[in-house]
Amino acid sequence: MSICSNSGSEISLSEAQALVNAFKTRFPNEIKCSFVGVDTLNLILNQENCIGVRIYNGYDTNLGRIAPVLIGVDSAGKDMSTGVIIDKLKPCPDECDPTSPFHK
């Protein structure tokens, strides 16, 4: 299946919790999630011919943790590697929502 501007699927809260819990079980010492602000995300999305975002699993060897890398994808399905690339997201812990159903 090729990618397009509506790639991805909405899932239920229970499906999301199962995915998050499986990750936490397998990687108990990794960060739980990362936050990126809308203004920063729009730096990617507002690029000409951008149809979405690809999220690469990076690893910060200095901090010893997962470091997601976000890059725009064009209508041909190619990474926009000469455009905006984002890292340095806010990790949980420390930037967590203690009331989230994923925080348990």
Legacy VTK file of the C-alpha trace (Angstrom):
# vtk DataFile Version 3.0
C-alpha trace
ASCII
DATASET POLYDATA
POINTS 104 float
0.000 0.000 0.000
1.397 3.402 -0.921
1.449 6.371 1.403
-0.776 9.393 0.975
-2.003 12.368 2.966
-4.513 10.204 4.863
-2.164 7.299 5.712
-2.564 5.927 9.217
-5.663 4.798 11.051
-7.559 5.935 14.071
-7.581 3.360 16.855
-9.460 2.987 20.119
-8.118 3.979 23.506
-7.848 0.312 24.529
-5.833 -0.509 21.383
-3.549 2.437 22.073
-3.102 1.394 25.696
-2.185 -2.146 24.615
0.496 -0.800 22.261
1.917 1.571 24.870
1.866 -1.093 27.598
3.618 -3.601 25.322
6.354 -1.042 24.670
6.757 -0.267 28.381
6.963 -3.999 29.163
9.587 -4.618 26.509
11.573 -1.417 27.131
10.973 -0.485 30.784
13.888 1.955 30.980
13.082 3.985 27.862
11.140 7.239 27.730
7.370 6.735 27.554
6.600 9.370 24.958
7.737 12.618 23.384
5.964 15.926 22.855
6.328 18.270 19.896
4.508 21.598 19.740
2.151 22.479 16.909
4.290 25.418 15.777
7.336 23.186 15.499
5.378 20.412 13.773
3.977 22.938 11.309
7.535 23.783 10.248
7.467 20.372 8.573
3.818 20.252 7.497
3.820 23.710 5.923
6.615 22.842 3.483
5.593 22.841 -0.165
4.514 19.360 -1.380
4.590 17.883 2.172
1.858 15.274 2.679
2.843 14.033 6.117
5.548 13.188 8.609
7.801 10.178 8.903
9.050 9.411 12.410
12.403 7.698 12.682
13.470 5.959 15.869
16.707 7.641 16.848
18.856 7.091 19.904
20.699 9.831 21.783
23.933 8.179 22.946
24.780 11.154 25.194
21.497 10.901 27.127
21.092 7.135 26.714
17.510 7.216 25.455
15.244 7.117 22.433
15.240 10.330 20.405
12.535 10.444 17.700
13.483 12.235 14.480
10.662 13.773 12.400
10.950 14.580 8.701
8.475 15.650 6.050
7.423 13.293 3.272
6.514 14.481 -0.224
3.741 13.217 -2.506
6.165 10.717 -4.094
6.732 9.149 -0.666
10.271 10.512 -0.391
11.832 11.972 2.749
12.245 15.731 2.423
15.855 15.496 3.601
16.767 18.983 2.397
13.877 20.476 4.370
13.038 20.793 8.050
14.090 17.897 10.306
13.037 17.906 13.970
14.586 16.362 17.071
14.899 17.510 20.690
11.293 16.658 21.568
10.155 16.969 25.192
10.381 13.485 26.775
8.297 11.798 29.438
9.648 11.594 31.976
9.962 14.692 32.704
7.281 16.313 30.538
4.434 13.922 31.457
0.689 14.099 31.942
0.055 12.253 35.228
-3.679 12.082 34.478
-3.217 10.292 31.129
-4.568 6.734 30.806
-1.137 5.879 29.356
0.746 7.035 32.451
-0.004 3.994 34.586
LINES 1 105
104 0 1 2 3 4 5 6 7 8 9 10 11 12 13 14 15 16 17 18 19 20 21 22 23 24 25 26 27 28 29 30 31 32 33 34 35 36 37 38 39 40 41 42 43 44 45 46 47 48 49 50 51 52 53 54 55 56 57 58 59 60 61 62 63 64 65 66 67 68 69 70 71 72 73 74 75 76 77 78 79 80 81 82 83 84 85 86 87 88 89 90 91 92 93 94 95 96 97 98 99 100 101 102 103
